[in-house]
């Protein structure tokens, strides 16, 4: 499916799009069976832990947190960790003291006599829960990774056994599958979640995501993509940008075109491949830090002193 968009210019100071066309788009209920089962398993495992560590993407601090976490797991002390701050550096050494301090000041019920700490690591898909556990193990135990990580949602599909991350104090963490809310509040929130890799790209469409990313970058005057790809200038037309990216990267494909004299092979830019590269370049931080929730933060009321 080809996308047609209006070109608005190629330099800073141009009137970039003030809104993104959301009409006709529908946010699917991205809540696969393993997510519902995972949430139930987390709830049944609450008796094994002292604390909840919720990991969320720092690029969307106000978007996409699952309200079901507080509803179903709210009995335990709760720590929120904003991960991937270098993309929007995570100070892992602050997490264990925070957990021990919070647990020490809370009622541990039947775990009151236990000399060890155990926390459950939760969050929506692909926000770095497993990476956080592995980072804590490397720092405090000098050991390698104990849990599989990946750049797409759904790598962890079950509540795992306890993983030791520290000796003094003795602390274990439970890795859990990512769980999205059953209902995404808005199409734009769904686009932000998809840009951060919390849902599979094909659910939204790679070129649609690439266009929303381009819209966001231009609107906030973040032109790192121009430098990264060596483009002639900033542009608000996704078809034009992806064509230039495809040519620069050599991502082309042969397409048969029927003419009056027979079939002719024509070399065309591979738009889907260019869109995938654009998205992955953003997710690796190669376009610079990007705060996707900047508009939400600007709308948030400032508390009176």
TORZA-194215 format. One record per residue: residue in one letter; residue number from 1; x, y, z of N, C-alpha, C in turn. Coordinates in steps of 0.1 Angstrom, whole numbers, plus 5000, padded with zeros to 4 digits. Each point is the difference from the previous one (the first is absolute). Layout:
REM TORZA-194215
  residuo  num    nx    ny    nz   cax   cay   caz    cx    cy    cz
        a  NUM     X     Y     Z     X     Y     Z     X     Y     Z
...
This chain:
REM TORZA-194215
  residuo  num    nx    ny    nz   cax   cay   caz    cx    cy    cz
        x    1  5008  4988  5000  4992  5012  5000  5009  5012  5000
        x    2  4998  5009  4990  5008  5012  4999  4994  5011  5008
        x    3  5009  5008  5005  4995  5012  5008  5003  5013  4993
        x    4  4990  5009  4999  5002  5012  4993  4999  5012  5010
        x    5  5010  5008  5001  5000  5011  5010  5004  5013  4994
        x    6  4996  5011  5006  5003  5013  4994  5014  5005  5005
        x    7  5008  5004  4991  5013  5005  5004  4999  5015  5004
        x    8  5006  5003  5011  4998  5014  5005  5013  5008  5000
        x    9  5011  4994  4996  5012  5008  5000  5012  4992  5004
        x   10  5012  5007  5001  5012  4992  5003  5010  5007  5009
        x   11  4996  5010  5008  5009  5007  5009  4993  5005  5012
        x   12  5008  5002  5011  4995  5005  5012  4993  5013  4998
        x   13  4989  5002  5007  4992  5013  4999  4988  4998  4991
        x   14  4999  4988  4993  4989  4998  4991  4988  4997  5009
        x   15  4988  5001  4995  4988  4997  5008  4997  4985  5000
        x   16  5006  4993  5009  4998  4986  5001  4986  4996  5004
        x   17  4996  4988  4997  4986  4996  5004  4998  5002  5015
        x   18  4988  5005  5003  4997  5002  5014  4992  4989  5006
        x   19  4995  4991  4992  4993  4988  5004  5002  4988  4991
        x   20  4998  4988  5005  5002  4988  4992  4986  4994  4997
        x   21  4998  4997  4987  4986  4995  4996  4997  4986  5007
        x   22  4991  5000  5009  4996  4988  5008  4987  4994  4995
        x   23  4993  5008  4992  4987  4995  4995  5001  4987  4993
        x   24  4990  4991  5003  4999  4987  4993  5009  4990  5006
        x   25  5009  5003  5010  5008  4991  5006  4994  4994  5013
        x   26  5002  4988  5002  4993  4993  5012  5011  4994  5008
        x   27  5000  5002  5013  5010  4993  5009  4995  4986  5004
        x   28  5007  4990  4995  4996  4986  5004  5001  4998  5015
        x   29  4993  4990  5005  5002  4996  5014  5012  4991  5000
        x   30  5012  5006  5002  5012  4993  4999  5002  4993  5014
        x   31  4993  4989  5002  5000  4993  5013  5000  4985  4998
        x   32  5011  4995  4994  5000  4985  4997  4997  4992  5012
        x   33  4997  4987  4998  4997  4991  5011  5011  4999  5011
        x   34  5013  5000  4995  5011  4998  5010  5001  5012  5009
        x   35  4995  5012  4996  5000  5012  5008  4990  4998  5012
        x   36  4988  4996  4996  4990  4998  5011  5004  4989  5010
        x   37  5006  4989  4994  5004  4989  5009  5012  5005  5008
        x   38  5009  5008  4994  5011  5006  5008  4996  5008  5012
        x   39  4990  5008  4998  4995  5009  5011  4994  4992  5011
        x   40  4993  4989  4997  4995  4991  5010  5011  4993  5007
        x   41  5010  4996  4993  5012  4993  5007  5007  5010  5009
        x   42  5001  5012  4996  5007  5010  5008  4992  5002  5013
        x   43  4987  5000  4999  4991  5002  5012  5002  4988  5009
        x   44  5001  4988  4995  5001  4988  5008  5014  4999  5007
        x   45  5010  5007  4994  5013  5000  5005  5003  5011  5010
        x   46  4990  5008  5003  5003  5012  5009  5004  4995  5014
        x   47  4996  4989  5004  5004  4995  5014  5015  4997  5001
        x   48  5006  4999  4988  5015  4996  5000  5009  5012  5000
        x   49  4994  5012  4999  5009  5012  4998  4996  5011  5011
        x   50  5010  5009  5002  4999  5011  5009  4996  5013  4993
        x   51  5003  5001  4987  4999  5013  4994  4998  4998  4985
        x   52  4994  5010  4994  4997  5000  4985  5010  5011  4994
        x   53  5007  4996  4990  5008  5010  4992  4994  5001  4986
        x   54  4994  5011  4997  4994  5002  4987  5009  5008  4991
        x   55  5004  4994  4989  5009  5006  4990  4992  5006  4989
        x   56  5003  5013  4996  4993  5007  4989  5010  5007  4992
        x   57  4996  5003  4987  5009  5007  4991  5000  5015  5003
        x   58  5012  5005  5002  5002  5014  5003  4995  5010  4989
        x   59  4999  4995  4987  4995  5008  4989  4985  5002  5001
        x   60  4993  4992  5007  4986  5002  5002  4996  4999  5015
        x   61  5005  5008  5008  4998  4999  5015  4985  5001  5004
        x   62  4992  5007  4992  4986  5002  5003  4990  4992  4992
        x   63  5006  4992  4990  4991  4993  4991  5002  4985  5002
        x   64  4989  4993  5000  5000  4985  4998  5002  4992  5013
        x   65  5002  5006  5012  5001  4992  5012  4987  4992  5002
        x   66  5001  4988  5004  4989  4991  5001  4993  5002  5014
        x   67  4988  5006  5000  4993  5002  5013  4996  4987  5007
        x   68  5000  4989  4993  4997  4987  5007  5011  4996  5010
        x   69  5012  5005  4998  5011  4997  5009  4996  5005  5014
        x   70  4996  5012  5001  4996  5006  5013  4988  4993  5006
        x   71  4991  4997  4991  4987  4993  5005  5003  4986  5005
        x   72  5008  4993  4993  5002  4985  5004  5012  4998  5009
        x   73  5010  5008  4999  5013  4998  5007  5002  5011  5011
        x   74  4990  5008  5003  5002  5012  5008  5002  4997  5015
        x   75  5000  4988  5004  5002  4996  5014  5014  5002  5005
        x   76  5010  4999  4990  5014  5000  5003  5006  5014  4998
        x   77  5010  5004  5007  5007  5013  4997  5005  5000  4985
        x   78  4999  5012  4994  5002  5001  4986  5011  5010  4996
        x   79  5009  4996  4992  5011  5009  4995  4998  5001  4985
        x   80  5000  5013  4995  5000  5002  4985  5014  5004  4996
        x   81  5005  4992  4990  5013  5002  4994  4998  5004  4985
        x   82  5005  5012  4997  4999  5005  4986  5013  4995  4993
        x   83  4999  4991  4991  5011  4994  4993  5002  5007  4987
        x   84  5012  4998  4993  5003  5005  4987  5001  5015  5000
        x   85  5005  5006  5012  5000  5015  5001  5010  5006  4990
        x   86  5010  4992  4996  5010  5005  4990  4993  5002  4987
        x   87  4989  4993  4997  4993  5002  4988  4990  5012  5001
        x   88  4996  5004  5010  4990  5012  5002  5005  5013  5001
        x   89  5058  4966  5059  5004  4986  5000  4994  4995  5012
        x   90  4996  4988  5000  4994  4995  5011  5009  4997  5011
        x   91  4998  5005  5013  5009  4998  5011  4995  4987  5008
        x   92  5006  4989  4995  4995  4987  5006  5003  4999  5015
        x   93  5012  5007  5004  5004  4999  5014  4990  5006  5010
        x   94  4990  5008  4995  4990  5006  5009  4988  4990  5002
        x   95  4999  4990  4992  4988  4992  5001  4999  4991  5012
        x   96  5011  4993  5003  5000  4991  5011  4999  5007  5014
        x   97  5007  5012  5002  4998  5007  5012  4985  5005  5002
        x   98  4994  5004  4988  4987  5005  5000  4990  4989  5005
        x   99  5002  4988  4994  4992  4988  5003  5001  4997  5015
        x  100  5012  4998  5005  5002  4996  5014  4995  5011  5009
        x  101  5001  5012  4997  4995  5011  5009  4984  5000  5000
        x  102  4994  4998  4988  4986  4999  4999  4994  4988  5007
        x  103  5006  4989  4998  4996  4987  5007  5001  5001  5015
        x  104  5012  5006  5004  5003  5002  5015  4989  5008  5007
        x  105  4994  5009  4993  4991  5009  5006  4985  4996  4998
        x  106  4999  4988  4994  4986  4995  4997  4998  4986  5008
        x  107  4987  4997  5001  4997  4987  5006  5003  4988  4991
        x  108  5008  4990  5004  5003  4989  4991  4991  4988  5003
        x  109  4991  5001  5009  4990  4989  5003  5007  4987  5003
        x  110  4997  4990  4992  5006  4986  5003  5015  5000  4997
        x  111  5005  5010  4993  5014  4999  4996  5009  5009  5010
        x  112  4994  5003  5011  5007  5009  5010  5012  4994  5006
        x  113  5001  4986  5001  5012  4994  5005  5010  4997  4990
        x  114  4997  5002  4987  5010  4996  4989  5011  5010  5000
        x  115  5012  4995  4998  5012  5008  5000  5004  5004  4985
        x  116  4992  4996  4991  5002  5003  4986  4989  5010  4995
        x  117  5003  5006  4989  4990  5009  4993  4997  4994  4987
        x  118  4987  5001  4996  4996  4996  4987  4990  5010  4994
        x  119  5003  5004  4988  4991  5010  4993  4996  4994  4986
        x  120  4988  5004  4997  4995  4996  4986  5001  5012  4991
        x  121  5007  4997  4988  5002  5010  4990  4989  5000  4990
        x  122  4992  5010  4999  4989  5001  4991  5001  5011  4990
        x  123  4991  5001  4990  4999  5011  4991  4994  4995  4987
        x  124  4997  5010  4991  4995  4997  4987  5011  4993  4991
        x  125  4997  4995  4989  5010  4992  4992  5012  5009  4995
        x  126  5012  4994  5000  5012  5006  4994  5004  5013  5006
        x  127  4999  5002  5013  5005  5012  5007  5013  4998  5007
        x  128  5006  4987  4999  5013  4998  5006  5000  4993  5013
        x  129  4989  4992  5003  5000  4993  5013  5011  4990  5002
        x  130  5001  4991  4989  5011  4990  5001  5014  5007  4999
        x  131  5001  5010  4993  5013  5007  4999  5004  5006  5013
        x  132  4990  5006  5008  5002  5005  5013  5005  4989  5010
        x  133  4994  4989  4999  5004  4989  5009  5015  4996  4997
        x  134  5003  4998  4987  5013  4996  4996  5011  5011  5004
        x  135  4996  5013  4999  5009  5011  5003  5003  4999  5015
        x  136  4990  4998  5009  5002  4999  5014  5009  4988  5004
        x  137  4998  4989  4993  5009  4988  5002  5014  5003  4997
        x  138  5002  5007  4988  5014  5004  4997  5006  5009  5010
        x  139  4993  5010  5005  5005  5009  5009  5003  4995  5014
        x  140  4991  4992  5005  5001  4996  5014  5006  4986  5002
        x  141  4999  4991  4990  5005  4986  5001  5011  4998  4990
        x  142  5002  5009  4991  5011  4998  4989  4997  4987  4992
        x  143  4987  4998  4998  4996  4988  4992  4993  5004  4987
        x  144  4999  4991  4991  4994  5003  4987  4985  4999  5001
        x  145  4994  5002  4988  4985  5001  5000  4994  4986  5004
        x  146  4988  5001  5007  4993  4989  5004  4987  4999  4993
        x  147  4996  5010  4993  4987  5000  4993  5001  5005  4986
        x  148  4993  4995  4991  5001  5003  4986  4994  5014  4997
        x  149  5006  5007  4992  4996  5014  4996  4998  5000  4985
        x  150  4993  5010  4995  4998  5002  4986  4994  5013  4997
        x  151  5001  5004  4987  4996  5013  4996  4985  5001  4995
        x  152  4992  4990  5004  4986  5000  4996  4992  4995  5012
        x  153  4987  5003  5000  4992  4996  5011  4998  4985  5000
        x  154  4997  4994  5012  4996  4986  5001  5012  4990  5002
        x  155  5012  5005  5003  5011  4991  5003  4998  4992  5012
        x  156  4996  5007  5011  4996  4993  5013  4986  4997  4999
        x  157  4996  4987  5001  4986  4996  4998  4994  4993  5013
        x  158  5008  4999  5010  4995  4994  5012  5007  5006  5012
        x  159  4994  4999  5012  5006  5005  5013  5011  4990  5003
        x  160  5013  5004  5001  5011  4991  5001  5003  4998  5015
        x  161  5009  4990  5002  5005  4997  5014  5009  5012  5004
        x  162  5003  5000  5013  5007  5011  5006  5014  5001  4995
        x  163  5005  5012  4997  5013  5003  4995  5008  5008  5010
        x  164  5011  4995  5005  5008  5008  5010  5007  5012  4993
        x  165  4999  5012  5006  5007  5011  4994  5009  5007  5010
        x  166  5000  4996  5013  5009  5006  5009  5003  4990  5012
        x  167  5012  5001  5006  5003  4991  5011  4998  5007  5014
        x  168  5004  5013  5000  4998  5008  5013  4994  5013  4996
        x  169  4987  5002  5003  4991  4990  5005  4996  4989  4990
        x  170  4996  4989  5006  4996  4989  4991  4987  5003  4993
        x  171  5000  5002  4987  4988  5004  4993  4998  4992  4988
        x  172  4987  4996  4997  4996  4993  4988  4990  5008  4993
        x  173  4999  4998  4987  4990  5007  4992  4992  4989  4992
        x  174  4987  5003  4998  4992  4991  4991  4998  5008  4987
        x  175  5004  4994  4988  4997  5006  4987  4986  4996  4996
        x  176  4993  5009  4993  4986  4997  4996  4998  5004  4986
        x  177  4990  4995  4993  4997  5004  4987  4994  5014  5000
        x  178  5002  5008  4989  4994  5013  4999  4985  4999  4998
        x  179  4993  5009  5007  4985  5000  4999  4995  5014  4997
        x  180  4994  5001  4988  4994  5012  4996  4986  5001  5006
        x  181  4995  5012  5002  4986  5002  5004  4991  4994  4990
        x  182  4988  4995  5004  4991  4994  4990  4995  5010  4990
        x  183  5000  5013  5004  4995  5010  4991  5010  5012  4999
        x  184  5005  5004  4988  5009  5011  4998  4991  5012  5000
        x  185  5003  5011  5007  4992  5011  5002  4997  5008  4987
        x  186  5010  5001  4991  4998  5008  4988  5009  4994  4989
        x  187  4997  5004  4987  5008  4996  4989  5014  5005  5002
        x  188  5002  5013  5004  5013  5006  5001  5008  4992  5011
        x  189  4994  4997  5011  5007  4992  5010  5005  4987  4994
        x  190  4991  4993  4992  5004  4988  4994  5012  5002  4990
        x  191  5000  5011  4993  5012  5003  4992  5012  5001  5008
        x  192  5000  5007  5011  5011  5002  5008  5005  4987  5006
        x  193  4991  4991  5004  5004  4987  5006  5006  4992  4989
        x  194  4995  5001  4988  5006  4992  4988  5013  5005  4997
        x  195  5002  5014  5000  5014  5005  4997  5010  4995  5010
        x  196  4996  4998  5012  5010  4995  5010  5001  4985  5000
        x  197  4993  4994  4991  5002  4985  4998  4992  4992  5010
        x  198  4989  5006  5006  4993  4992  5010  4989  4992  4993
        x  199  4997  5002  4988  4991  4991  4992  5007  4998  4987
        x  200  4997  4989  4993  5006  4996  4988  4997  5010  4989
        x  201  5010  5004  4992  4998  5011  4990  4989  4997  4990
        x  202  4998  4987  4996  4990  4998  4990  4986  5002  5004
        x  203  4998  5001  5013  4986  5003  5005  4996  5014  4997
        x  204  5010  5009  4998  4997  5014  4997  5003  5003  4985
        x  205  5011  4994  4996  5005  5002  4986  5013  5008  5001
        x  206  5011  4994  4994  5013  5006  5001  5001  5014  4994
        x  207  4993  5002  4989  5001  5013  4993  4991  5011  5008
        x  208  4989  4995  5006  4993  5009  5008  5008  5005  5012
        x  209  5007  4990  5007  5008  5003  5011  5012  5010  4996
        x  210  5006  4997  4989  5010  5009  4995  4995  5014  4997
        x  211  4988  5001  4995  4995  5014  4998  4997  5007  5013
        x  212  4995  4992  5010  4997  5007  5013  5013  5004  5007
        x  213  5011  4992  4998  5013  5003  5005  5005  5013  4993
        x  214  4999  5001  4987  5004  5011  4993  4993  5013  5004
        x  215  4986  4998  5002  4992  5011  5004  5005  5005  5014
        x  216  5003  4991  5009  5004  5004  5014  5014  5007  4999
        x  217  5009  4994  4993  5014  5006  4999  4999  5014  4994
        x  218  4993  5002  4990  4999  5013  4993  4993  5010  5009
        x  219  4989  4996  5007  4993  5009  5008  5008  5005  5012
        x  220  5009  4992  5005  5009  5004  5011  5014  5005  4996
        x  221  5001  5002  4987  5012  5005  4994  5012  4991  5003
        x  222  4998  4987  4999  5011  4990  5002  5004  4994  4987
        x  223  5010  5006  4994  5004  4996  4986  5012  4991  4999
        x  224  5002  4992  5011  5011  4990  4999  4999  4990  4989
        x  225  4988  4998  4995  4998  4991  4989  5006  5005  4987
        x  226  5000  5013  4999  5006  5007  4988  5015  4997  5000
        x  227  5007  5002  5011  5014  4998  5001  5004  4985  4999
        x  228  4992  4992  5007  5003  4985  5000  4999  4994  4986
        x  229  4990  5004  4992  4999  4994  4986  5006  5009  4989
        x  230  5006  5011  5004  5006  5009  4990  4990  5005  4990
        x  231  4988  5004  5005  4990  5006  4991  5003  5014  4997
        x  232  4993  5005  4989  5002  5014  4996  4994  5010  5010
        x  233  4990  4996  5008  4994  5008  5009  4988  4993  5007
        x  234  4995  5007  5010  4988  4994  5006  4988  5000  4991
        x  235  4991  4991  5002  4989  4999  4991  4988  4993  5008
        x  236  4988  5005  4997  4988  4994  5007  4992  4990  4991
        x  237  5006  4996  4989  4994  4990  4991  5006  4987  5002
        x  238  4993  4991  5006  5006  4987  5004  5004  4992  4987
        x  239  4992  5001  4990  5004  4993  4987  5013  5005  4995
        x  240  5002  5013  5000  5013  5006  4995  5012  4995  5009
        x  241  4998  5001  5013  5010  4996  5010  5004  4986  4998
        x  242  4990  4991  5000  5003  4985  4998  5007  4997  4987
        x  243  4996  5007  4989  5006  4998  4987  5015  5004  5001
        x  244  5003  5011  5007  5015  5004  5001  5007  4990  5009
        x  245  4994  4996  5011  5006  4990  5009  5003  4987  4992
        x  246  4990  4995  4993  5002  4988  4992  5011  5001  4990
        x  247  5001  5011  4993  5011  5002  4990  5013  5000  5007
        x  248  5001  5008  5011  5013  5001  5008  5005  4987  5005
        x  249  4990  4991  5004  5004  4987  5006  5000  4989  4990
        x  250  4997  5003  4988  5000  4990  4989  4988  4990  5002
        x  251  4990  5004  5007  4988  4991  5002  4990  5003  4988
        x  252  5002  4992  4990  4992  5001  4988  4995  4986  4996
        x  253  4990  5000  4992  4994  4987  4996  4996  5001  4985
        x  254  5000  4988  4993  4996  4999  4987  4985  4998  4999
        x  255  4993  5008  4992  4986  4999  4999  4996  4998  4985
        x  256  4992  4991  4996  4996  4998  4987  4989  5009  4996
        x  257  5002  5007  4989  4989  5010  4995  4996  4995  4987
        x  258  4987  4999  4998  4994  4996  4987  4999  5012  4991
        x  259  5007  4999  4988  4999  5010  4990  4995  4995  4987
        x  260  4999  5008  4990  4994  4996  4988  5009  4990  4993
        x  261  5013  5000  5003  5009  4990  4994  5004  4988  5009
        x  262  4993  4999  5011  5003  4989  5009  5003  5004  5014
        x  263  5004  4991  5008  5005  5003  5014  5013  5006  5000
        x  264  5002  5011  5008  5013  5006  5002  5003  5001  5014
        x  265  5013  4996  5004  5004  5001  5014  5005  5014  5003
        x  266  4994  5006  5010  5003  5013  5005  5005  5000  5014
        x  267  5011  5007  5002  5006  5001  5014  4992  5011  5007
        x  268  4994  4996  5012  4993  5010  5008  5005  5000  5014
        x  269  4999  5011  5007  5004  5000  5015  4992  4990  5007
        x  270  5006  4994  5010  4993  4990  5009  4995  5008  5012
        x  271  4988  5006  4999  4995  5009  5010  4998  4992  5014
        x  272  4995  4988  5000  4999  4993  5013  5013  4998  5007
        x  273  5011  4996  4992  5013  4998  5006  5006  5014  5005
        x  274  4997  5010  4993  5005  5014  5004  4993  5004  5013
        x  275  4987  4997  5001  4992  5003  5012  5005  4992  5012
        x  276  5003  4987  4998  5006  4992  5011  5013  5006  5005
        x  277  5009  5004  4990  5013  5005  5004  4998  5014  5008
        x  278  4991  5008  4995  4997  5013  5007  4995  4997  5015
        x  279  4991  4990  5002  4995  4997  5013  5011  4995  5009
        x  280  5008  4990  4994  5011  4994  5008  5011  5010  5004
        x  281  5002  5009  4991  5010  5011  5003  4996  5009  5011
        x  282  4987  5003  5000  4994  5007  5012  5001  4993  5013
        x  283  4997  4987  4999  4999  4992  5012  5014  4997  5006
        x  284  5010  5000  4992  5014  4999  5004  5006  5013  5005
        x  285  4993  5011  5000  5004  5012  5004  5010  5008  4991
        x  286  5000  4996  4987  5009  5006  4991  4995  5013  4994
        x  287  4988  5003  5003  4994  5013  4996  5000  5010  5012
        x  288  5007  4996  5011  5000  5009  5012  4989  4997  5009
        x  289  5000  5006  5012  4989  4998  5010  4987  5006  4995
        x  290  4989  4993  5002  4987  5005  4995  4990  4997  5011
        x  291  4993  5011  5005  4989  4998  5010  4987  5000  4993
        x  292  4994  4989  4998  4988  4999  4993  4988  5006  5007
        x  293  5001  5001  5014  4989  5006  5008  5002  5015  5002
        x  294  5008  5006  4992  5002  5015  5002  4987  5007  5000
        x  295  4991  4997  4991  4987  5007  4999  4992  4998  5012
        x  296  5000  4988  5006  4992  4997  5012  5006  5007  5012
        x  297  5013  5001  5001  5007  5007  5011  4997  5015  4999
        x  298  4999  5005  4988  4997  5015  4998  4986  5003  5004
        x  299  4991  4990  4998  4986  5002  5003  4997  4998  5015
        x  300  5009  4993  5007  4998  4997  5014  5000  5013  5009
        x  301  4990  5002  5008  4999  5012  5008  5011  5001  5010
        x  302  5006  5012  5003  5010  5002  5010  4994  5002  5013
        x  303  5004  4993  5010  4994  5001  5014  5004  5013  5006
        x  304  4990  5006  5007  5002  5013  5006  5009  4998  5012
        x  305  5010  5009  5003  5008  4998  5012  4992  5002  5013
